[in-house]
Amino acid sequence: MLELKILTGQRAPSKPPTYEINGFEIAFDEMAGSLVPGGTLELKGSPQSFPHSLALLGPNEGYWDIERIDATYYSGTDDHYTIRLGAVTLDGESKLNLKYDRQPELLDV
C-alpha cells in the first residue's frame, strides 16, 4: 500500500489526482483533505501489483504546485518506511517518480 500526504502550493488541480503503476493509470482508493491552494491532501492506493514503475501524474489541465510530499510505503507485513519529497510543479505532461526503495539501515562501527 502507498500513502501520500501532499501539501499543495499556489495552484491546485481541479480533479482528483491519479497515479501510474507499471504503465497503467489508476485512481487512488481513498482521498481525504482538500484540493485547494494551501490545502493538504491525503491519498491511499493499493495497486495489488509489484511496482516496477510508480508515478504521481500531473493534472490534465493547468498546473499543480506541490510544496511537499510525505510518501509512506507498506509491504505485506507491518514493516513500512516514509520518504519526503520537496517542491515540484506538475502539469499534464509531468509524472513524478514515486518509486523509492527503503534506505539500508546505518550502523555505527
Buried (B, 14 or more C-beta within 10 A) or exposed (E): BBBBBBBBBEBBBEEEBBBBBEEEEBEBEEBEBEBEEEEBBBBBBEBEEEBEEBBBBBBEEBBBBBBBBBBBBBEEEEEEEEBEBEEBBBBEEBBBEBEEEEEEEEEEE
